């Protein structure tokens, strides 16, 4: 360490750089649209924060709620779920399934003591690299404003919360009913039923 470098304050998140908090983000993206939007942003050299680590899924509907909980338990300050626009899913209506899980997961993490805005949902088609980059930037800024998660850094709270949700099982989060009024306006009428 040089004489001009100051050590990070005690308790600072591993994502702190020069005293400025840099959130660690996990982004679950669908293979067919949002992952390709991220790829397009990269090949077009559109700049967005490097804070997000992308995990490619075949479809956003394949996102197991346990993945999100494990991301938070593993130290992520925020999680982004991204998929095809409603009505444009390559697997018919699986992104609507992801939307329902997202709404329920926000309720679950809030009950666990995590701010619901740390979990975000983004729709992005393969041609929307600019939109994807903008949304990543927006989400990183929102999470940066919230500060580090510090969720059960000693591990006790984190493990108790995950054990409670795991006991109920991912099916409990998937099978719970989401009122049609909670779904955004872009969701097709036949799916709202």
Secondary structure, DSSP 8 states (H G I E B T S, - for coil): --TT-----TT--TTEETTEE---EEEEEETTTHHHHHHHHHHTT----TTEEEEEES-GGG--HHHHHHHHHTT-SEEEEEE--TT-BTTBTHHHHHHHHHHHHHHHHHHTT--GGGEEEEE--TT-HHHHHHHHHHHHHHHHHH----TTTTSHHHHHHHHHHHHH-HHHHHHS---GGGS-TTS-HHHH-
